[in-house]
Amino acid sequence: MINEENKTQIITSYLEGNLDEKDTKEVEKKIAQDPEFKLEVELQRALFLAIREEDAENFKKELEQIHQEHFGSTEQPNTFEVGESDKSDNTTPVRSIPIIKAIAAALILLILSVAIIYLTRSTNEDTSGLVLLSKKLPVYEYGSNGFAYIQGDDNQTDSLTLQIISDQEYINQYHFKDTLKLYIDDINAEQRNFMVEYDNISNTYYLSLDTVRYQLERGFSQIFDLEPLED
Amino acid sequence: MKTLNQDYDLLKKIKQRDNDAIKKLYAQNFPKVLKYIVTNNGSPEDAKDIFQEGIYIFWNKIRLGEIKTLTAQLNTILFSICKKLWLQRLGKVKKWNSVSQDTRSFFWQKQNANGNESQIKLMKSVFKELSDMCQSLLKKWIAHEEPLEEIVLEFNFKNKRTATVRINQCLDRAKNLAKRKL
């Protein structure tokens, strides 16, 4: 029975989907019959949404502030302004670039360009780490070996070099151009079973690491996460 | 390499939205996400948007207890979220629902997505008129979905019953203020 004492609690439970079918029906019946109660429900729902929205907006502002502090603006600075001396001439407005703003803009662009060049250069150059294992691995035709690790030559289509690398920056990730570099922090890497398969129809590589399988992207400069395939 | 304890400590601080912890997380991880997005047809501005959305989802996952045992490093999890968001924006993966279906947030997204805009605006202004204690209490309970057990400790309430009574009093106060403005 909904009364003045318990209505706020019941509305909360209703809005959060915590009432059973019978109580939900009672609340919905009261909403339909009692405009005062309907308003209570609407205001409480609006309050919950308002608090959530406000909190998300505040968090976004905090993140924006952190971004400005650490990485500066990524927006193009406004370099054009109407000069004071041009305001009198209504027929031919001329735009001028204040020197300080121009220098600042040039510096920002220079720093941004250097940062992008640095960040996008080949991962071959900027990854170090400790190579735990390096060995030649056969590449089998996809599906020919199943999960059984049958080491036959019949279905071998190619071979590649596998490296297991321990690196503080990259954990459970891989880089795959010519060499397949697995960034896994495993000192017992030598004891693990590795198998690489290639599906020439979809141009896709698969890695089996013990009993876990991964789909690999080959030929990209960036490092990808090692994400197990779902069964 | 960071120890697991350091990650657990960071996890706890991120959950509380400790400014220094969020700053550290941001400074450590943004360059990697920027690099990934710029090399995958994105701009630095795209990287910023995706990364900030990623941090919000990451915080939500920690808050809702979806990330509590560290099977992977926090940095790896955050990068993976940002990568998914970027692939989703490029249309390479189907729309990803980042909120687990058994959470209060999911129920809210499903049932209460279309609130009355003018009422929400009214309640935003009403919320600011509440006492600091009510604002903090409702924010922790509604927006951060902190369990009552944590609220009892944080606000020094006698027990969960007292916490519920105080929450309801704050809700009533907000609704009464709103009715006067209608």
HADDOCK unambig.tbl for C-alpha pairs under 7 A between the chains (distance, minus, plus):
assign (segid A and resid 8 and name CA) (segid B and resid 168 and name CA) 6.28 0.50 0.50
assign (segid A and resid 9 and name CA) (segid B and resid 168 and name CA) 6.71 0.50 0.50
assign (segid A and resid 16 and name CA) (segid B and resid 104 and name CA) 6.60 0.50 0.50
assign (segid A and resid 16 and name CA) (segid B and resid 107 and name CA) 6.86 0.50 0.50
assign (segid A and resid 43 and name CA) (segid B and resid 119 and name CA) 6.75 0.50 0.50
assign (segid A and resid 43 and name CA) (segid B and resid 175 and name CA) 6.27 0.50 0.50
assign (segid A and resid 44 and name CA) (segid B and resid 175 and name CA) 6.86 0.50 0.50
assign (segid A and resid 46 and name CA) (segid B and resid 115 and name CA) 6.24 0.50 0.50
assign (segid A and resid 46 and name CA) (segid B and resid 116 and name CA) 6.88 0.50 0.50
assign (segid A and resid 46 and name CA) (segid B and resid 119 and name CA) 5.78 0.50 0.50
assign (segid A and resid 46 and name CA) (segid B and resid 120 and name CA) 4.69 0.50 0.50
assign (segid A and resid 46 and name CA) (segid B and resid 123 and name CA) 6.36 0.50 0.50
assign (segid A and resid 47 and name CA) (segid B and resid 120 and name CA) 6.38 0.50 0.50
assign (segid A and resid 47 and name CA) (segid B and resid 123 and name CA) 5.12 0.50 0.50
assign (segid A and resid 48 and name CA) (segid B and resid 142 and name CA) 6.50 0.50 0.50
assign (segid A and resid 49 and name CA) (segid B and resid 120 and name CA) 6.69 0.50 0.50
assign (segid A and resid 50 and name CA) (segid B and resid 120 and name CA) 5.23 0.50 0.50
assign (segid A and resid 50 and name CA) (segid B and resid 123 and name CA) 6.13 0.50 0.50
assign (segid A and resid 50 and name CA) (segid B and resid 124 and name CA) 5.29 0.50 0.50
assign (segid A and resid 51 and name CA) (segid B and resid 124 and name CA) 6.94 0.50 0.50
assign (segid A and resid 51 and name CA) (segid B and resid 139 and name CA) 6.42 0.50 0.50
assign (segid A and resid 51 and name CA) (segid B and resid 143 and name CA) 6.21 0.50 0.50
assign (segid A and resid 52 and name CA) (segid B and resid 142 and name CA) 6.98 0.50 0.50
assign (segid A and resid 52 and name CA) (segid B and resid 143 and name CA) 4.73 0.50 0.50
assign (segid A and resid 55 and name CA) (segid B and resid 143 and name CA) 6.54 0.50 0.50
assign (segid A and resid 63 and name CA) (segid B and resid 52 and name CA) 6.66 0.50 0.50
assign (segid A and resid 66 and name CA) (segid B and resid 23 and name CA) 6.20 0.50 0.50
assign (segid A and resid 70 and name CA) (segid B and resid 27 and name CA) 6.75 0.50 0.50
assign (segid A and resid 74 and name CA) (segid B and resid 44 and name CA) 6.39 0.50 0.50
assign (segid A and resid 74 and name CA) (segid B and resid 45 and name CA) 5.86 0.50 0.50
assign (segid A and resid 119 and name CA) (segid B and resid 35 and name CA) 5.19 0.50 0.50
assign (segid A and resid 120 and name CA) (segid B and resid 35 and name CA) 5.73 0.50 0.50
assign (segid A and resid 120 and name CA) (segid B and resid 39 and name CA) 6.06 0.50 0.50
assign (segid A and resid 168 and name CA) (segid B and resid 1 and name CA) 5.43 0.50 0.50
assign (segid A and resid 171 and name CA) (segid B and resid 76 and name CA) 6.98 0.50 0.50
assign (segid A and resid 222 and name CA) (segid B and resid 36 and name CA) 6.82 0.50 0.50
